[in-house]
Amino acid sequence: MALKYRLLADQLREEMYSQEWTEGHRLPTEAALCRRFQVSRQTVRRALGLLTEEGVIRSRQGSGTFATGKTDSPAGRQVAVISSFLDDYIFPTILHDAQNVFADHGYSIVVFATENQVSREREILLKLLERPVAAILVEGSKTALPSPNSDLYQQLRRSGVPMAFLHGAYGELAGIPCIADDNYGGGYKLARYLIERGHTRIGGIFKSDDVQGPQRYHGSLSAIRDQGLSISDRRFCWYDTQDRLDMLERPDSQLLRRFLTERLSDVTAVICYNDEVAFHLIRELLAMGRRVPEDMAVVSFDNSYYSQIGPVHITSLWHRHSRMGRVAAEELIHILQGQPGASRSLDWELMERASSRTIYDRMEGATP
């Protein structure tokens, strides 16, 4: 829930806008605001401080507090956050962190979901062209593919709406900052980790229609190549957004079982696109009577709750110091303040768990 001083600032801002307070309009005293809104003097002072920081009001010593005439409309203090899926397992944390940053600077958010469909993305962008917001933080739809919505993004840019992408940007929209994981580096790190632990037959499962998948695949294969190991194309499997939805809706995944029996039957370790697919892969392995990690090691990305809720906890990459939602929101705030935007790539660290015991550990009978 928003803090009291933020709620008070929102109320005062809305009042100044709706009543069209012009420059020089004097605000009630702190004591009067305390009585009217039934809040403490500290709350009033923090709310006025926030409005002063925004340039909405200014104080004159000995005279009082006055409107500057620069009050934005409610939409002018609103940031649109566009995500693929609102129920995606990592989105709530990203949204929470971003919302806190925006709130600290006097912005509220409105959230949209595309379900990773370019048609839905287009509907949302058209709505934002009709009813502009202060800025847009967007997770693009099917970013591994050319976007038919580039024209709308360009219109928004020309209208002066600051934007930043999450996770991945469209290749044809150069110049818009993107806050993303170091996907190539992460894939390289996981493959190198498995190789150092004795694995030479490594496979992978990656998502094909979001740019993170090809990037993580590229890093994984580069590490295998650099270590002088042979690359078998058939050991690297691909799924898309619809495959993901089918996997989540069914108690057993025919796709993952087919991968395991037809494509991954001879591998000793698998790099998964994320914790979600790793969790379901381990479930299929165990249902087939195969052991993890004794028969197959599994590693993945995100270090989410999925990595710890199954019967075998998953070795996964994570961001120790940087949280994407906070970093992305701070970048967008910098742009709103007139500073140039810059893309950021967040480094991964490894969280080692039981799903990736070494081949040597297995031979020696060591425990996780």
C-alpha positions in Angstrom: 0.0 0.0 0.0 1.3 3.5 -0.8 2.6 5.5 2.1 0.4 8.3 3.5 2.5 11.2 2.3 2.3 9.8 -1.3 -1.4 9.5 -1.1 -1.7 13.0 0.2 0.6 14.3 -2.6 -1.6 12.5 -5.1 -4.7 14.2 -3.6 -3.2 17.7 -3.7 -1.9 17.2 -7.2 -5.3 16.1 -8.5 -6.9 19.1 -6.7 -4.5 21.5 -8.3 -5.1 20.0 -11.7 -9.0 19.8 -11.4 -9.3 23.3 -10.0 -6.8 24.7 -12.5 -4.6 26.4 -9.9 -2.4 28.9 -11.8 1.1 30.1 -10.9 1.0 31.9 -7.6 -2.1 30.2 -6.1 -1.4 29.9 -2.4 -1.8 26.5 -0.7 -3.4 26.1 2.7 -1.0 26.1 5.6 0.6 23.0 7.0 -1.7 23.2 10.1 -4.8 23.5 7.8 -3.7 20.5 5.7 -3.2 18.5 8.9 -6.7 19.2 10.1 -8.3 18.7 6.7 -6.7 15.4 5.9 -6.3 14.1 9.5 -2.6 13.4 9.1 0.5 14.4 11.0 2.6 17.5 10.2 5.5 15.1 9.2 3.2 13.5 6.6 2.2 17.0 5.2 5.8 18.1 5.0 6.9 15.0 3.1 4.0 15.3 0.7 4.9 19.0 0.1 8.5 18.0 -0.3 7.6 15.5 -3.0 5.5 18.1 -4.9 8.4 20.6 -4.5 10.8 18.0 -6.0 8.4 17.6 -8.9 8.3 21.3 -9.5 4.5 21.5 -8.8 4.9 23.9 -5.9 7.5 26.2 -4.4 7.9 27.8 -0.9 8.6 31.4 -0.1 10.1 31.9 3.3 7.7 33.9 5.4 5.0 33.9 2.8 3.8 30.3 2.4 3.7 27.7 -0.4 2.5 28.4 -3.9 1.5 26.5 -7.0 3.9 26.9 -10.0 1.3 26.3 -12.7 3.2 23.3 -13.9 0.8 20.7 -12.5 0.5 17.8 -14.8 -2.8 16.0 -15.5 -3.2 12.6 -13.8 -2.1 10.9 -17.0 1.0 13.1 -17.0 2.1 11.4 -13.7 1.3 7.9 -14.9 3.7 5.3 -16.3 2.4 2.5 -18.5 4.0 -0.9 -17.7 3.4 -3.5 -20.5 4.2 -7.1 -19.7 3.8 -10.3 -21.6 1.9 -12.1 -18.8 0.8 -10.6 -15.5 0.9 -14.1 -13.9 4.4 -14.8 -15.2 6.5 -16.1 -12.2 9.1 -13.3 -12.3 6.8 -10.3 -13.2 5.4 -9.6 -9.7 8.8 -8.9 -8.3 9.7 -6.7 -11.3 6.5 -4.8 -11.0 6.9 -4.3 -7.2 10.4 -3.0 -7.6 9.5 -0.7 -10.5 6.4 0.6 -8.7 8.4 1.6 -5.6 10.8 3.6 -7.7 8.1 5.4 -9.7 6.1 6.1 -6.5 9.2 7.7 -4.9 9.2 10.2 -7.8 5.5 10.9 -7.7 4.4 8.6 -10.5 1.6 6.0 -10.5 1.5 3.1 -12.9 -1.1 1.4 -15.1 -0.4 -2.2 -16.1 -1.2 -4.0 -19.4 -0.6 -7.5 -20.5 0.0 -8.6 -24.1 0.0 -12.4 -23.5 3.0 -12.2 -25.9 0.7 -11.5 -28.8 1.6 -8.8 -31.3 -2.1 -8.2 -32.0 -2.7 -7.4 -28.3 0.4 -5.3 -28.1 -0.9 -3.3 -31.0 -4.2 -2.6 -29.3 -2.4 -1.4 -26.2 -0.1 0.9 -28.1 -3.0 2.4 -30.0 -4.7 3.1 -26.7 -1.6 4.8 -25.4 -1.4 7.0 -28.5 -5.0 8.1 -27.9 -4.5 8.6 -24.1 -0.8 9.5 -23.6 1.1 8.7 -20.4 4.3 10.2 -19.0 6.4 7.2 -20.0 6.2 3.5 -21.1 8.1 0.5 -19.7 7.5 -2.4 -22.0 8.3 -6.0 -22.4 8.0 -6.5 -26.1 6.0 -9.3 -27.7 7.9 -12.0 -29.6 11.1 -10.0 -29.6 13.1 -12.6 -31.5 10.9 -11.8 -34.6 10.5 -8.6 -36.6 7.7 -6.5 -35.1 4.7 -5.3 -37.1 4.2 -2.7 -34.4 7.4 -0.7 -35.0 5.3 2.0 -36.7 3.4 2.6 -33.4 6.5 2.7 -31.3 8.0 5.2 -33.7 4.8 7.3 -33.4 5.1 7.3 -29.7 8.8 8.3 -29.9 7.9 11.2 -32.2 5.2 12.3 -29.8 7.9 12.7 -27.1 6.9 9.7 -24.8 10.0 8.3 -23.1 10.3 4.5 -23.4 12.4 1.7 -22.2 12.3 -2.0 -22.9 12.5 -4.9 -20.5 14.4 -8.2 -21.3 14.7 -7.6 -25.0 14.3 -4.9 -27.6 13.3 -5.1 -31.3 16.2 -4.9 -33.7 14.5 -2.3 -35.8 14.0 0.1 -32.9 17.5 1.1 -32.2 18.0 3.9 -29.8 15.4 2.9 -27.2 17.1 1.8 -24.0 16.7 -1.8 -23.0 17.3 -3.2 -19.5 18.1 -6.9 -20.1 19.9 -9.9 -18.6 23.4 -10.7 -20.0 21.8 -13.7 -21.8 24.8 -14.6 -23.9 27.1 -14.4 -20.8 24.6 -16.4 -18.8 24.4 -19.2 -21.4 28.2 -19.2 -21.6 28.5 -19.4 -17.8 26.2 -22.3 -17.4 27.8 -24.4 -20.2 31.3 -23.7 -18.9 30.1 -24.7 -15.4 28.8 -28.0 -16.7 32.0 -28.7 -18.7 34.2 -28.0 -15.7 32.1 -30.5 -13.8 32.9 -33.3 -16.3 30.0 -33.0 -18.8 30.8 -33.4 -22.5 27.4 -34.3 -23.9 25.3 -31.2 -23.1 21.9 -30.3 -24.5 19.6 -27.4 -24.1 15.9 -26.3 -24.3 15.3 -22.7 -25.3 12.4 -20.4 -26.2 12.3 -19.5 -29.9 10.1 -16.4 -30.1 11.7 -14.2 -27.4 15.2 -12.8 -28.0 16.5 -14.2 -24.7 16.2 -17.7 -26.1 18.6 -17.3 -29.1 21.0 -15.2 -27.0 21.2 -17.9 -24.2 21.6 -20.6 -26.9 24.4 -18.6 -28.5 26.3 -18.3 -25.3 25.9 -22.0 -24.4 27.1 -23.1 -27.8 30.0 -20.7 -27.8 31.3 -22.1 -24.5 31.0 -25.7 -25.8 32.9 -24.6 -29.0 35.6 -22.8 -27.0 36.2 -25.9 -24.9 36.9 -27.9 -28.0 33.8 -30.1 -27.6 31.6 -31.2 -30.5 28.2 -29.5 -31.0 25.3 -31.7 -31.8 22.4 -29.6 -33.3 19.8 -32.3 -32.4 20.6 -31.9 -28.7 19.2 -28.3 -28.7 15.4 -28.1 -28.6 13.1 -25.1 -29.1 9.6 -24.2 -27.9 7.4 -21.1 -28.3 4.8 -19.2 -26.4 1.9 -21.5 -27.3 4.0 -24.6 -26.3 4.7 -22.9 -22.9 0.9 -22.4 -22.3 0.2 -26.0 -23.2 3.0 -27.2 -20.9 1.5 -25.2 -18.0 -2.1 -26.3 -18.6 -1.4 -30.1 -18.8 -0.3 -32.3 -16.0 2.2 -34.0 -18.3 4.1 -32.3 -21.1 4.2 -34.3 -24.3 6.6 -31.8 -25.8 9.2 -32.2 -23.0 8.8 -36.0 -23.0 9.4 -36.0 -26.7 12.5 -33.9 -26.3 13.8 -36.3 -23.6 13.1 -39.5 -25.6 14.0 -38.3 -29.1 16.5 -35.5 -28.8 18.1 -35.6 -25.3 18.4 -39.4 -24.7 22.2 -39.4 -24.8 23.0 -36.1 -22.9 24.3 -36.0 -19.3 23.3 -32.3 -18.7 20.7 -29.9 -20.0 20.7 -26.1 -20.0 17.1 -24.8 -19.7 15.8 -21.5 -20.8 14.4 -20.7 -17.3 13.4 -22.2 -14.0 9.9 -22.8 -15.2 10.9 -25.2 -18.0 13.6 -26.8 -15.8 11.0 -27.5 -13.1 8.7 -29.3 -15.6 11.6 -31.1 -17.2 12.7 -32.5 -13.9 9.1 -33.6 -13.2 9.1 -35.5 -16.6 12.4 -37.0 -15.9 11.3 -38.4 -12.5 8.0 -39.7 -14.0 10.1 -41.6 -16.6 12.2 -43.2 -13.8 15.3 -41.1 -14.5 17.3 -39.6 -11.7 18.4 -36.0 -11.4 21.3 -35.3 -11.3 22.6 -38.9 -11.4 21.2 -39.6 -14.9 20.9 -36.0 -16.1 22.0 -32.7 -14.6 19.7 -29.7 -15.1 20.6 -26.0 -14.8 18.6 -22.9 -15.7 18.1 -19.1 -15.3 16.2 -16.8 -12.9 16.7 -18.5 -9.4 12.9 -18.1 -8.8 10.7 -20.0 -6.5 10.5 -22.7 -9.2 14.1 -23.6 -8.4 13.2 -24.7 -4.8 9.7 -26.1 -4.8 10.3 -29.4 -6.6 11.8 -32.6 -5.3 15.2 -31.6 -6.7 16.3 -28.1 -6.1 17.7 -26.5 -9.3 21.0 -24.9 -9.9 20.2 -21.5 -11.5 21.6 -18.1 -12.3 20.5 -15.0 -10.5 21.3 -11.3 -10.1 22.8 -10.8 -6.7 23.0 -7.0 -6.7 20.8 -5.7 -9.5 17.0 -6.1 -9.6 15.6 -5.6 -13.1 12.5 -3.7 -12.1 14.3 -1.2 -10.0 17.1 -0.7 -12.6 14.6 -0.2 -15.4 12.4 2.2 -13.5 15.4 4.3 -12.4 16.6 4.5 -16.0 13.2 5.7 -17.1 13.1 8.3 -14.4 16.5 9.6 -15.6 15.0 10.0 -19.1 11.9 11.8 -17.6 14.3 14.2 -15.9 15.9 15.1 -19.2 19.0 12.8 -19.1 20.0 10.6 -22.0 18.9 7.0 -21.6 21.2 4.0 -21.8 20.8 0.3 -22.1 21.9 -1.9 -19.3 23.0 -5.6 -19.2 22.7 -7.3 -15.8 25.4 -9.8 -14.8 24.4 -13.3 -13.6 25.8 -15.2 -10.6 25.4 -18.9 -10.1 23.3 -20.4 -7.3 24.4 -24.0 -7.0 21.9 -26.7 -5.9 21.3 -30.4 -6.1 20.3 -30.6 -9.7 23.9 -30.3 -11.1 26.1 -32.7 -9.1 29.3 -33.5 -11.0 30.0 -36.7 -12.9 33.0 -37.1 -10.5 30.7 -36.7 -7.5 28.5 -39.5 -8.9 31.4 -41.9 -9.3 32.6 -41.2 -5.8 29.0 -41.5 -4.3 29.0 -38.0 -2.9 25.8 -36.4 -1.6 24.5 -33.0 -2.8 
